[in-house]
Amino acid sequence: MYITNNIRMKVIFGVLILLNIISIYYLFRYGYMQRVAKMVQQSQKPLCKDCHVLLISLDTLGAKHLPCYGYDRDTAPNLCAFAKENIFFEKAYAHSNDTLLSHVSIFTGLYPSNHQVLVPNADALSRNIPFLPEILQHHGYETVFYMPPNDDYLPIDLVYNRGITEINTDGYDSENYFDKAWKQLADNNKAGKKTFLFFHTYYVHDPYFIEDRPKLYTSEIFLDIPLKVKDVFYPHFTKAFYEFFVQELEIAMKQRQFGFRTESMKNVFNAIKDKPFDEAEIAFEKALESENISKDYFTSFYYTFFYFYRLDKEDFSQVEYLKSLYDQKIHELDETLLAKVIQAVNSSSFKDKLVVIITADHGEAFMEHGSLSHSTLHEEILKVPLIMYMPGKQAITVKDPVQSVDLFPTVLDFLGISSTYALDGVSLLPFLNSYTIFRENRNRLIIIDDKNKGGTQQKVFLKIPWKVFSLKEGDNYIPYELFNIENDPDEKNNVLTSNMNIATDIIQSYKRDYLRK
């Protein structure tokens, strides 16, 4: 009897210990993740004190078009080899389909609906909102930005105007542009200046000019789609261009197709529409000058017309042709700029004092869901590459979903810089610890805003495996599509009707736990 009771007590005691262990685990797991979601949770001891940080934004590069994310074309062998050797995030999400909204989210750690920089050339970033370069500069960093000049989507006067030591725009996206940036970083290292360097490129953004290089992925020919800059209308203002421009821009204005410099375009249009052709060229040049529109920008604008207005979107061969040019631009980027980046990092004498982050603001669509460019909120647009090199961190593949807003707290956490700002992002360092390999953070909510709906009127909520598309009505978000992206990664089968409760629960969790009052 005594032996039996003794065994029973041991069993009960063992069960209690096991329950305590389980309770502690879940308290830590969910309690920790909730705390870091509300506030930047920084290391007491920096993992890399005074490390330099190199943040590279490959504008418009979708993860879908990279072999390390499952693409069938070997578009980026150098980048994917670098990913395999370092920290590779399988499910990284941007917060918008827009360059402006996404980049501001990276530098503030906030969703677009919270940082409220939503309209190009109009919205300024509030001084009350944290800005990563400003925090780093306050802690002794030289902050250097290599970015395009006079770009409404990377506005220097409205957003990138505090906490930045130097902005370099000369020779933007030229062949030696990164060489200049790396030399500055190396020189700063020799001078003992800890540096945060942001490097941006539009290399794979449309127009997809390949110039005289042979085509890599197609043998098709479409004469209406020029491959060289000189084949666009400049320097010749032809009658064909004049007639095309007036006709197409009038349609675009009526349909309100353009939010970017719409008023300027309208003024150019009004300056030439009623003039005979022999007078229109002079009026056109004067209008460009008065509206401060560069020929380089207008060339791109005109080429965008070729892509998205004259292209027969129903012609599969034309769409595939465009896709092949985009893929070739990725390959060219990989064998030029990215090869330089990787070689510089791997051979650097200060590699043990350097953090490298490579990502993108959004991807590109090729009629997967009825559109070109980046106007939807589907996976081909939202899934972006995210690859990191961090001194002392071994190669790892992170399968948990992460977001662009996580970069802000991650950089501060790695450098050991304390902050008490309430952010939407969380530090990714816990994801890299060995114990997290066995954890799937499936309860995390990813939130995306749509540029085409004023930044806040349409939202997508992603809670693996479910992805909810919703429209705002009053204070509510009404679901209109639901996809199981594990069973249906191409988002072809809307299952909302049979799973309305799932969509409603996800939206309610957003309103309860994430929506700022």
C-alpha positions in Angstrom: 0.0 0.0 0.0 2.8 2.4 0.9 4.7 1.5 -2.3 1.5 2.1 -4.3 0.9 5.5 -2.7 4.6 6.4 -3.2 4.4 5.6 -6.9 1.2 7.6 -7.2 2.8 10.6 -5.5 5.8 10.4 -7.8 3.5 10.3 -10.9 1.5 13.3 -9.6 4.7 15.2 -8.8 6.1 14.4 -12.3 2.9 15.6 -14.0 2.9 18.8 -12.0 6.5 19.5 -13.0 5.6 18.8 -16.7 2.6 21.1 -16.5 4.8 23.8 -15.0 7.3 23.5 -17.7 4.6 23.7 -20.4 3.1 26.7 -18.7 6.4 28.5 -18.5 7.1 27.7 -22.2 3.8 29.1 -23.4 3.9 32.1 -21.1 7.4 32.9 -22.5 6.4 32.2 -26.1 3.3 34.2 -26.3 4.0 36.8 -23.6 7.4 37.5 -25.2 6.0 37.9 -28.7 3.2 40.2 -27.4 5.7 42.4 -25.5 8.0 42.9 -28.5 5.1 43.6 -30.7 4.2 46.6 -28.6 7.7 47.9 -27.9 11.2 47.5 -29.3 12.8 44.9 -27.0 16.5 45.5 -27.1 19.5 43.5 -26.1 21.2 44.6 -22.8 24.5 43.6 -24.5 24.9 44.4 -28.2 25.7 41.4 -30.4 27.9 43.7 -32.5 28.9 46.9 -30.8 29.3 49.8 -33.2 28.8 47.6 -36.3 28.3 49.2 -39.7 24.9 48.5 -41.3 24.5 48.2 -45.1 20.8 48.1 -46.1 20.1 47.4 -49.8 16.7 47.9 -51.4 16.2 46.2 -54.8 13.1 48.1 -55.9 10.4 45.9 -57.5 12.3 42.6 -57.1 9.7 40.0 -56.3 10.8 36.9 -54.4 8.7 34.8 -56.9 11.3 35.5 -59.6 14.3 34.2 -57.6 15.5 30.5 -57.8 16.0 30.3 -54.0 12.3 31.1 -53.7 11.3 28.3 -56.1 11.6 30.0 -59.5 12.4 27.8 -62.5 14.8 30.3 -64.1 18.2 30.8 -62.6 17.9 34.5 -62.5 20.1 35.2 -59.4 22.8 32.6 -58.8 25.0 35.0 -56.8 22.2 36.3 -54.5 20.8 32.9 -53.9 24.3 31.5 -53.0 24.7 34.3 -50.6 21.3 33.5 -49.1 22.3 29.8 -48.6 25.4 30.8 -46.8 23.7 33.3 -44.5 20.3 34.2 -43.0 17.5 33.4 -45.4 13.9 34.3 -44.7 11.5 32.2 -46.7 8.3 34.2 -46.0 9.1 37.9 -46.0 6.3 40.4 -46.7 6.2 44.0 -47.7 3.4 46.2 -46.3 2.2 47.7 -49.5 2.4 47.5 -53.3 3.9 51.0 -53.3 7.5 52.2 -53.1 6.7 55.2 -50.9 4.5 53.3 -48.4 6.8 50.3 -48.1 10.1 52.2 -47.7 8.6 54.5 -45.0 7.5 51.4 -43.2 11.0 50.0 -43.2 12.4 53.2 -41.7 9.7 53.7 -39.1 8.8 50.2 -38.1 5.1 51.1 -38.6 2.4 50.0 -41.0 1.4 52.6 -43.7 -1.9 53.3 -41.9 0.1 54.2 -38.8 3.0 56.3 -40.4 0.4 58.0 -42.7 2.8 58.8 -45.5 0.4 57.6 -48.2 0.4 60.1 -51.1 3.5 60.9 -53.2 4.6 64.5 -53.2 2.0 65.4 -50.5 2.4 63.6 -47.2 5.2 64.5 -44.8 6.4 62.2 -42.1 5.4 63.5 -38.7 8.1 64.5 -36.3 6.4 62.5 -33.7 7.1 59.2 -35.6 10.4 57.4 -35.0 12.9 57.4 -37.9 15.6 54.9 -37.9 18.5 57.0 -39.3 17.7 59.7 -36.7 17.9 57.2 -33.8 21.2 55.8 -35.2 22.6 59.3 -35.7 21.7 60.1 -32.1 23.9 57.2 -31.1 26.9 58.4 -33.0 26.3 56.9 -36.4 27.1 58.6 -39.7 24.0 57.9 -41.8 24.5 57.9 -45.6 21.8 57.4 -48.2 22.4 56.5 -51.9 19.1 57.2 -53.6 17.5 58.7 -56.7 17.2 62.5 -57.0 13.8 64.3 -57.3 11.8 61.1 -56.7 8.3 61.6 -55.3 8.4 58.0 -54.1 11.6 58.5 -52.1 10.9 62.2 -51.2 13.9 63.9 -49.6 12.1 67.0 -48.6 9.1 65.3 -47.0 10.5 62.1 -45.5 14.3 61.7 -45.8 15.1 65.1 -44.2 16.1 64.2 -40.6 18.8 62.2 -39.1 20.7 61.7 -42.4 24.3 62.9 -42.5 24.6 62.8 -46.3 22.5 62.0 -49.4 24.2 60.9 -52.6 22.2 61.2 -55.8 25.0 61.9 -58.4 25.3 59.1 -61.0 22.3 57.3 -59.5 22.1 53.7 -60.8 25.2 54.1 -63.0 27.7 51.2 -63.4 30.0 52.5 -60.7 27.3 53.7 -58.3 27.8 50.9 -55.7 31.6 51.2 -56.0 31.3 54.8 -54.7 29.0 53.7 -51.9 31.3 50.9 -50.8 34.4 53.1 -50.9 32.7 55.6 -48.6 31.8 52.8 -46.2 35.4 51.4 -46.2 36.8 54.9 -45.8 34.5 55.5 -42.8 35.6 52.2 -41.3 39.3 53.3 -41.5 38.4 56.6 -40.0 36.6 54.9 -37.1 33.2 56.3 -38.1 30.4 53.7 -37.5 28.1 54.0 -40.5 24.5 53.2 -41.6 24.4 53.1 -45.4 21.2 52.8 -47.3 21.6 51.8 -51.0 18.6 51.9 -53.4 18.4 50.8 -57.0 15.6 50.9 -59.6 17.5 48.5 -61.9 14.7 45.9 -62.3 11.9 48.4 -62.4 10.1 49.0 -65.7 11.1 50.1 -68.3 13.0 46.8 -68.9 15.7 48.2 -71.3 18.3 45.6 -72.1 20.0 47.8 -74.8 22.2 45.8 -77.2 22.6 42.7 -74.9 21.2 39.5 -76.4 17.9 38.2 -75.0 18.4 35.5 -72.4 14.9 34.1 -72.0 13.0 34.7 -75.2 13.5 34.7 -79.0 10.3 36.7 -79.6 10.2 40.2 -81.2 7.6 42.9 -80.5 8.5 46.1 -82.3 6.1 48.2 -80.2 8.1 47.4 -77.1 11.5 49.2 -77.4 14.5 47.6 -75.8 16.8 50.6 -75.9 16.5 54.1 -74.3 17.2 55.8 -77.7 14.3 54.0 -79.3 11.8 55.8 -77.1 10.6 59.1 -78.4 13.5 61.3 -77.3 15.1 63.1 -78.9 12.4 63.2 -81.6 8.9 64.6 -80.9 7.2 62.7 -83.7 3.7 63.2 -85.0 2.9 59.6 -84.0 4.0 60.3 -80.4 2.0 63.5 -80.3 -1.2 61.8 -81.4 -0.6 58.8 -79.1 0.3 61.0 -76.1 -2.8 63.2 -76.4 -5.2 60.3 -76.9 -3.8 58.1 -74.2 -3.3 60.8 -71.6 -6.8 62.0 -72.1 -8.1 58.5 -71.3 -5.8 58.2 -68.3 -6.9 61.5 -66.9 -10.6 60.7 -67.3 -10.1 57.3 -65.6 -7.8 58.9 -62.9 -5.2 56.2 -63.6 -2.3 58.2 -62.3 -1.8 59.5 -58.8 1.8 60.4 -59.4 2.2 64.0 -60.7 -1.3 63.9 -62.1 -1.7 67.7 -62.0 1.6 68.2 -63.8 0.7 65.7 -66.5 -2.7 67.4 -66.9 -0.9 70.7 -67.4 1.4 69.3 -70.0 -1.6 67.7 -71.7 -3.5 71.0 -71.7 -0.5 72.8 -73.1 -0.4 70.8 -76.3 -3.8 69.2 -76.9 -5.3 72.0 -79.0 -2.2 73.0 -80.9 -1.2 71.9 -84.4 1.7 69.5 -84.5 4.2 72.1 -85.8 3.6 74.2 -82.7 3.2 71.4 -80.2 6.8 70.4 -79.8 7.8 73.9 -78.5 4.8 74.0 -76.2 5.7 70.5 -75.0 9.3 71.4 -74.1 8.1 74.6 -72.3 5.5 72.6 -70.3 8.0 70.0 -69.2 10.3 72.8 -68.0 7.6 74.8 -66.2 6.3 71.7 -64.5 9.8 70.6 -63.5 9.5 67.3 -65.3 12.8 65.8 -66.4 13.1 64.1 -69.8 14.4 61.0 -68.1 11.2 60.8 -66.0 9.0 61.5 -69.0 10.7 58.9 -71.0 9.9 56.4 -68.3 6.3 57.7 -68.2 5.9 57.3 -71.9 7.4 53.8 -71.8 5.0 52.8 -69.1 2.3 53.8 -71.5 3.8 51.3 -74.0 3.8 48.6 -71.4 0.5 49.0 -69.7 -1.8 50.7 -72.2 -0.8 49.6 -75.7 0.2 46.1 -74.7 -2.4 43.4 -75.4 -2.8 42.0 -71.9 -4.9 39.1 -73.3 -2.0 38.0 -75.5 -0.1 35.4 -73.5 3.0 35.7 -75.7 3.3 39.5 -75.1 3.0 39.1 -71.4 5.6 36.3 -71.4 7.8 38.5 -73.4 7.7 41.3 -70.8 8.3 38.7 -68.1 11.4 37.5 -69.9 12.8 41.0 -70.1 12.1 41.6 -66.3 13.8 38.3 -65.5 16.8 39.3 -67.7 17.1 42.6 -65.7 17.2 40.5 -62.5 20.0 38.4 -64.0 21.9 41.5 -65.1 21.5 43.0 -61.6 22.8 39.7 -60.1 25.9 39.5 -62.2 26.8 43.2 -61.8 25.7 45.0 -58.7 24.9 42.0 -56.5 28.1 40.2 -57.5 30.0 43.4 -56.4 28.1 43.5 -53.1 28.8 39.9 -52.3 32.5 40.1 -53.3 33.0 43.3 -51.3 31.4 41.8 -48.2 33.2 38.4 -48.4 36.6 40.0 -48.9 36.1 42.9 -46.5 38.7 43.5 -43.8 35.8 44.7 -41.5 33.4 41.8 -42.2 33.2 41.1 -38.5 31.9 44.7 -38.0 29.3 44.7 -40.7 25.6 43.9 -40.9 24.2 43.4 -44.5 20.4 43.4 -45.2 19.1 42.8 -48.8 15.4 43.2 -49.4 12.8 44.9 -51.7 9.8 47.1 -51.4 7.4 45.0 -53.5 7.4 42.6 -56.4 6.0 42.7 -59.9 2.9 41.1 -61.6 2.5 39.6 -65.0 -1.2 39.0 -65.3 -1.4 36.3 -62.6 -4.4 38.2 -61.2 -5.4 40.3 -64.2 -2.9 43.1 -64.0 0.7 44.1 -64.8 3.1 46.1 -62.7 2.3 46.2 -59.0 -1.3 47.2 -58.5 -2.7 44.2 -56.6 -2.0 42.7 -53.1 -1.4 39.2 -54.2 1.7 37.0 -53.3 3.7 37.9 -56.5 3.6 41.6 -55.3 3.9 41.2 -51.5 6.5 38.4 -51.0 9.9 40.0 -51.2 13.4 38.7 -50.7 15.0 39.1 -47.3 18.6 38.0 -46.8 21.0 39.0 -44.0 24.6 38.6 -43.1 25.3 39.2 -39.4 28.7 38.6 -37.8 28.6 35.6 -35.5 25.3 34.2 -36.8 25.4 30.9 -38.7 23.5 30.1 -41.8 19.9 29.5 -41.1 16.6 29.4 -43.1 13.8 31.1 -41.2 10.4 29.6 -42.2 8.3 31.8 -40.0 6.5 34.8 -41.6 8.3 38.1 -41.1 7.5 41.7 -42.2 9.5 44.7 -43.5 8.6 46.6 -40.3 10.7 44.1 -38.4 13.9 45.6 -39.9 13.8 48.7 -37.7 13.8 46.9 -34.3 16.1 44.2 -35.6 18.9 46.7 -36.5 18.5 48.4 -33.1 18.4 45.1 -31.2 21.6 43.8 -32.9 23.5 47.0 -32.2 22.2 47.1 -28.6 20.5 50.4 -28.9 17.6 50.9 -26.5 14.3 52.3 -27.6 10.9 52.6 -26.1 8.9 53.5 -29.3 5.8 51.5 -29.8 6.3 49.8 -33.1 4.4 47.4 -35.4 7.5 45.3 -36.0 9.4 42.9 -33.8 13.1 42.1 -33.6 14.0 39.1 -35.7 16.9 38.1 -33.5 14.8 35.6 -31.4 13.9 33.9 -34.7 17.6 33.1 -35.3 18.3 31.4 -31.9 18.5 27.6 -32.0 15.4 27.0 -30.0 13.2 28.8 -32.5 14.1 26.3 -35.2 11.4 24.1 -33.6 8.9 26.8 -33.3 6.4 27.9 -36.0 5.1 31.4 -35.3 1.8 30.6 -37.1 -0.2 33.0 -34.9 1.5 36.1 -36.2 -0.7 38.6 -38.2 0.8 40.2 -41.3 -0.9 43.5 -42.3 -0.8 45.1 -45.8 -2.2 48.4 -47.1 -3.1 49.2 -50.7 -1.8 52.2 -52.5 -4.8 52.2 -54.8 -7.3 52.7 -52.0 -5.7 55.7 -50.3 -3.4 53.5 -48.3 -5.9 52.6 -45.7 -9.2 51.7 -47.4 -8.2 48.2 -48.4 -6.3 45.9 -46.2 -5.0 42.4 -46.5 -4.6 40.3 -43.3 -2.3 37.3 -43.5 -2.4 34.7 -40.7 -0.8 31.5 -42.1 -2.4 29.7 -43.8 -5.2 32.2 -44.3 -5.1 35.4 -46.3 -8.1 37.8 -46.1 -8.8 40.7 -48.5 -11.0 43.4 -47.1 -12.5 46.8 -47.8 -13.1 49.4 -45.2 -16.7 50.5 -44.5 -17.0 53.0 -41.7 -15.1 51.5 -38.7 -15.3 48.0 -40.1 -13.3 45.9 -42.6 -15.6 43.8 -44.8 -13.9 40.6 -46.2 -14.4 39.9 -49.9 -11.8 37.2 -50.6 -10.2 34.5 -48.5 -7.4 32.2 -49.7 -5.6 29.3 -48.0 -2.1 30.0 -49.4 -0.6 26.7 -48.2 -3.1 24.7 -50.3 -3.6 27.4 -52.9 -0.3 29.4 -53.2 -1.3 31.0 -56.5 -4.5 32.4 -54.9 -6.9 30.9 -57.5 -9.7 29.6 -55.2 -11.6 32.1 -53.1 -13.0 30.1 -50.2 -14.7 33.0 -48.3 -18.2 31.7 -48.6 -17.5 28.5 -46.8 -15.1 30.0 -44.3 -16.6 33.4 -43.4 -16.0 32.7 -39.7 -12.3 32.4 -40.2 -12.1 35.7 -42.1 -14.2 37.5 -39.5 -12.1 36.1 -36.6 -8.9 37.3 -38.2 -10.3 40.8 -38.8 -11.6 41.0 -35.2 -8.2 40.0 -33.9 -6.7 42.9 -35.9 -9.2 45.3 -34.4 -8.7 44.0 -30.9 -4.9 43.6 -30.8 -3.4 45.8 -33.5 -5.6 48.7 -34.5 -4.4 51.9 -32.9 -7.1 54.1 -31.4 
